[in-house]
């Protein structure tokens, strides 16, 4: 099959360390006919987020907080079984884990600065509402016949 195309960059020069990735393989459901009954193509990738030394402390704390609902004893798990080939499922799982960590370690967005609506825009809106109201009021209450 060949080597995997790692290392998988999280952001900047930080990437997933191959030594800290724990792989588990099992039989997959889905397409493949008799092939699925004999090959371990489903991939489960585990990464110990709580004990890793490869992430900066700030990123690690941010990821632990944001991924708290997904963690089991500080370990994040990603599964992949959509491909028939174990190698492609390994690639998919590693890319998915890298994307998950990139999103979880991203800095928080800048707080929104409150701005005021310009007076001219507000006045124009109110003028248009009044004109529309007058138009509608002119349609009813008349005795046409």
Helices and strands as residue ranges (DSSP letters): E 9-11, E 14-15, G 18-20, E 21-26, H 35-38, E 42-48, H 57-66, E 75-80, H 86-105, H 119-137
